[in-house]
């Protein structure tokens, strides 16, 4: 099973983008789904996560601007990004965690122009 992330691209500061992530097959026993990002020269960081029960948590840097949600189809997750700033420029990775393993998407580049 592979995760396919999409929706990245170029946005102006103050603009919005919506990232999507879908699994190529069924994943059993999902604990939670999340989005990470890695900016140039920085470590990969967790920015948003949604649990199996629907609880969400966000990094302080994106709280109030980004929203994570699950799709109606199983194994899909979205990240709505509003009020983008230059500091949001990064490669964004989706992640699905089960009891047995972590699944990672290939990354989608988000570039915000100031």
C-alpha positions in Angstrom: 0.0 0.0 0.0 1.3 3.4 -0.9 0.2 6.9 0.1 -0.2 9.5 -2.6 -0.1 13.1 -1.6 -1.2 15.9 -3.9 -2.3 19.5 -3.9 1.0 21.3 -3.3 2.1 24.1 -5.5 2.8 27.8 -5.5 0.7 30.1 -3.4 0.9 33.8 -2.5 1.3 34.9 1.1 -2.2 35.1 2.6 -3.5 32.5 0.2 -4.8 28.9 0.7 -4.0 25.4 -0.5 -5.6 22.1 0.2 -3.5 19.0 0.4 -4.9 15.5 -0.1 -3.5 12.1 0.7 -5.0 8.8 -0.4 -3.9 5.2 0.1 -3.7 3.0 -2.9 -5.3 0.1 -0.9 -6.9 -0.7 2.3 -5.1 -0.2 5.6 -6.4 -2.0 8.6 -6.0 -0.9 12.2 -5.3 2.8 11.7 -4.5 4.6 14.9 -4.1 8.1 13.5 -3.3 10.1 10.3 -1.1 13.1 10.1 0.8 15.7 8.1 4.4 16.5 8.6 6.6 19.1 6.8 10.2 19.6 6.2 11.6 23.0 5.3 15.0 23.5 3.7 17.7 22.9 6.2 15.3 21.8 8.9 14.1 18.6 10.4 10.8 17.1 9.6 8.1 18.2 12.0 4.6 17.1 12.8 2.1 19.8 12.1 -1.3 18.2 12.4 -2.7 14.8 13.4 -6.2 13.3 13.6 -6.9 10.2 15.7 -9.1 7.3 14.9 -11.7 8.9 17.2 -11.5 12.2 15.4 -9.5 14.3 17.9 -7.1 16.7 16.3 -3.9 18.4 17.4 -1.7 21.0 15.7 1.7 22.5 16.0 1.6 26.0 17.4 3.0 27.4 14.1 -0.1 26.3 12.2 -2.8 26.4 14.9 -5.8 28.4 13.8 -4.7 28.5 10.1 -4.5 24.8 9.1 -7.3 22.2 9.4 -6.8 18.4 9.2 -9.7 16.2 8.2 -10.5 12.7 7.1 -12.2 11.9 3.9 -15.4 9.9 3.5 -13.4 7.2 1.8 -11.3 5.3 4.2 -7.6 6.0 4.3 -7.8 9.6 3.0 -6.7 12.7 4.8 -6.7 16.3 3.9 -5.0 19.4 5.1 -6.6 22.8 4.5 -4.0 25.5 4.7 -5.2 29.1 5.0 -3.4 32.4 5.6 -0.2 30.9 4.2 3.1 32.6 5.0 6.6 32.3 3.6 7.5 30.2 6.6 5.1 27.5 5.5 7.3 26.8 2.5 8.3 23.1 2.8 7.8 19.6 1.5 4.6 18.2 3.1 4.3 14.5 3.9 1.2 12.6 4.9 1.5 9.8 7.4 -0.7 6.9 8.6 0.1 5.0 11.7 -1.1 1.6 12.6 -0.2 -0.8 15.4 2.3 -2.5 13.2 3.8 0.2 11.0 4.0 3.7 9.6 3.0 4.6 6.1 4.5 7.7 4.4 3.5 9.6 1.3 6.1 10.8 -1.2 5.9 14.4 -0.2 4.3 17.4 -2.0 6.1 20.7 -2.3 4.4 23.9 -1.1 6.0 27.2 -2.0 4.7 30.4 -0.6 5.8 33.6 -2.2 6.0 36.7 0.0 
